[in-house]
Amino acid sequence: MDELVESVKQEGILTALLVRLMKKGGYEVIAGHRRKHTAQLADIEQVPVIIREMDQDTAVRAMVDSNLQRPNILPSEKAFVYRMKMEAMNHKGASGGVSAKDIGKGGSDSARQVYRYIRLTYLMNTLLKAVNQGIIGLQIGGELSYLSVLEQEMVEEVHDSTGKYPSLEQAKNQTTS
């Protein structure tokens, strides 16, 4: 972060933030929160912005698309971003609802992969953290997300005592029993 702040001090903000005018006055940053924060740390008071008129659902979709372009996005971040996008698109009234296939279009993830990510949002925090750290794989995390909170807590208890999480096969067996 220190290197980024130094770069911004020397070069300024090179890419404009996307904002929208709020009904009560002021602006809401839609895309560029990190750039704004970096500019504040660099004591830069003015940054370039693009002002767009957009409703809440459109703003959520724009924010989601912006976050998905980040190079180092955690699985949990991607999961919640995909879920937010699906909810915003469905709220907008897309006929027949929006599917994981629709969400994955234009991105690098297949419909199945998008759905796996969305399933991660149903994991308890300790299991989700293990997915973020690469201790639990995405598929295993997806399978464990079908377990109740109590069952997920039991998985965590087994991990605490053995140091191991279930394999993909074991996770599939747990969710089908």
C-alpha positions as CSV (number, residue, x, y, z in Angstrom):
1,M,0.0,0.0,0.0
2,D,2.9,2.3,0.8
3,E,4.2,1.8,-2.8
4,L,0.8,2.6,-4.2
5,V,0.5,5.8,-2.2
6,E,3.9,6.9,-3.3
7,S,3.0,6.2,-6.9
8,V,-0.2,8.2,-6.6
9,K,1.7,11.1,-5.0
10,Q,4.0,11.2,-8.0
11,E,1.5,10.3,-10.8
12,G,-1.9,11.1,-9.4
13,I,-5.0,9.0,-10.0
14,L,-4.8,7.7,-13.5
15,T,-8.2,6.1,-13.8
16,A,-11.4,8.0,-12.9
17,L,-13.7,6.9,-10.2
18,L,-17.3,6.1,-11.2
19,V,-19.8,7.9,-9.0
20,R,-23.5,8.7,-9.0
21,L,-25.3,11.7,-7.6
22,M,-27.4,10.9,-4.5
23,K,-31.0,12.2,-4.1
24,K,-30.1,13.8,-0.8
25,G,-27.0,15.4,-2.3
26,G,-23.4,14.4,-2.5
27,Y,-22.0,11.5,-4.5
28,E,-21.7,7.8,-4.0
29,V,-18.6,6.0,-5.3
30,I,-19.6,3.0,-7.4
31,A,-16.2,1.9,-8.7
32,G,-12.9,3.1,-7.4
33,H,-13.1,2.8,-3.6
34,R,-9.4,1.7,-3.4
35,R,-8.3,4.6,-5.6
36,K,-10.2,7.0,-3.5
37,H,-8.7,5.6,-0.3
38,T,-5.2,5.7,-1.8
39,A,-5.7,9.3,-2.8
40,Q,-6.8,10.2,0.7
41,L,-3.6,8.5,2.1
42,A,-1.6,10.5,-0.4
43,D,-3.3,13.7,0.8
44,I,-4.8,14.3,-2.7
45,E,-8.0,16.3,-2.3
46,Q,-9.3,16.0,-5.9
47,V,-9.6,12.9,-8.1
48,P,-11.0,12.5,-11.6
49,V,-14.5,11.1,-11.6
50,I,-17.2,10.1,-14.1
51,I,-20.7,10.9,-12.9
52,R,-23.4,8.6,-14.2
53,E,-27.1,8.6,-13.5
54,M,-28.0,5.1,-12.3
55,D,-30.6,3.4,-10.1
56,Q,-29.5,1.2,-7.2
57,D,-29.6,-2.1,-9.1
58,T,-27.5,-0.7,-12.0
59,A,-25.1,0.8,-9.4
60,V,-24.7,-2.6,-7.8
61,R,-24.1,-4.3,-11.1
62,A,-21.5,-1.7,-12.1
63,M,-19.7,-2.1,-8.7
64,V,-19.8,-5.9,-9.0
65,D,-18.3,-5.8,-12.6
66,S,-15.6,-3.4,-11.4
67,N,-14.6,-5.7,-8.5
68,L,-14.6,-8.8,-10.7
69,Q,-11.9,-7.2,-12.8
70,R,-9.5,-7.0,-9.9
71,P,-6.5,-9.3,-10.3
72,N,-6.3,-10.7,-6.7
73,I,-9.9,-11.2,-5.7
74,L,-10.5,-13.7,-2.9
75,P,-13.0,-16.6,-3.4
76,S,-15.3,-15.1,-0.8
77,E,-15.2,-11.7,-2.4
78,K,-16.0,-13.2,-5.8
79,A,-18.8,-15.3,-4.2
80,F,-20.6,-12.3,-2.6
81,V,-20.0,-10.2,-5.8
82,Y,-21.7,-12.8,-8.0
83,R,-24.5,-13.2,-5.5
84,M,-25.1,-9.4,-5.4
85,K,-25.1,-9.2,-9.1
86,M,-27.6,-12.0,-9.5
87,E,-29.9,-10.5,-6.9
88,A,-29.6,-7.0,-8.5
89,M,-30.3,-8.5,-12.0
90,N,-33.3,-10.5,-10.7
91,H,-34.6,-7.5,-8.8
92,K,-34.5,-5.5,-12.0
93,G,-37.2,-7.9,-13.3
94,A,-35.3,-10.0,-15.9
95,S,-37.9,-12.3,-17.4
96,G,-37.6,-15.8,-16.0
97,G,-34.8,-14.7,-13.6
98,V,-31.1,-14.5,-14.1
99,S,-29.1,-17.7,-14.0
100,A,-25.5,-18.4,-13.2
101,K,-24.9,-18.8,-16.9
102,D,-26.1,-15.2,-17.4
103,I,-23.8,-14.0,-14.7
104,G,-20.8,-15.8,-16.1
105,K,-21.2,-14.4,-19.6
106,G,-18.3,-12.1,-20.5
107,G,-16.3,-13.4,-17.6
108,S,-13.8,-16.2,-17.1
109,D,-16.1,-18.4,-15.1
110,S,-18.6,-21.1,-16.4
111,A,-22.1,-21.2,-15.1
112,R,-21.1,-24.2,-12.8
113,Q,-18.2,-22.2,-11.4
114,V,-20.4,-19.1,-10.8
115,Y,-22.9,-21.3,-8.9
116,R,-20.1,-22.8,-6.8
117,Y,-18.9,-19.3,-5.9
118,I,-22.4,-18.3,-4.9
119,R,-22.8,-21.4,-2.8
120,L,-19.8,-20.2,-0.7
121,T,-21.9,-17.4,0.6
122,Y,-23.8,-20.1,2.7
123,L,-20.6,-21.2,4.5
124,M,-19.9,-20.2,8.1
125,N,-17.0,-17.7,8.4
126,T,-14.4,-20.2,9.6
127,L,-15.0,-22.5,6.6
128,L,-15.1,-19.5,4.2
129,K,-11.8,-18.3,5.6
130,A,-10.3,-21.7,4.9
131,V,-11.5,-21.5,1.3
132,N,-9.9,-18.0,1.0
133,Q,-6.6,-19.5,2.3
134,G,-6.7,-22.4,-0.1
135,I,-7.0,-24.9,2.7
136,I,-10.5,-26.0,1.4
137,G,-11.0,-26.2,-2.3
138,L,-13.8,-24.4,-4.1
139,Q,-15.7,-27.6,-4.9
140,I,-15.4,-28.9,-1.3
141,G,-16.6,-25.5,0.0
142,G,-19.5,-25.6,-2.4
143,E,-20.5,-29.1,-1.1
144,L,-20.1,-28.1,2.5
145,S,-22.4,-25.1,2.0
146,Y,-25.3,-27.4,1.7
147,L,-24.8,-28.5,5.3
148,S,-26.8,-26.8,8.1
149,V,-24.9,-24.4,10.4
150,L,-24.8,-27.1,13.1
151,E,-23.3,-29.6,10.6
152,Q,-20.8,-27.0,9.5
153,E,-19.8,-26.5,13.1
154,M,-19.3,-30.2,13.4
155,V,-17.0,-30.2,10.4
156,E,-15.0,-27.4,12.1
157,E,-14.8,-29.3,15.3
158,V,-13.4,-32.3,13.5
159,H,-10.9,-30.0,11.8
160,D,-9.9,-28.6,15.2
161,S,-9.3,-32.0,16.6
162,T,-7.7,-33.7,13.6
163,G,-6.3,-30.8,11.6
164,K,-8.1,-32.1,8.5
165,Y,-11.1,-31.1,6.4
166,P,-13.1,-33.6,4.4
167,S,-12.1,-34.6,0.9
168,L,-14.4,-33.8,-2.0
169,E,-15.8,-37.3,-1.8
170,Q,-16.4,-37.1,1.9
171,A,-18.0,-33.7,1.5
172,K,-20.3,-35.0,-1.1
173,N,-21.2,-38.0,1.1
174,Q,-22.0,-35.6,4.0
175,T,-24.4,-33.6,1.9
176,T,-26.2,-36.6,0.6
177,S,-26.7,-38.4,3.9
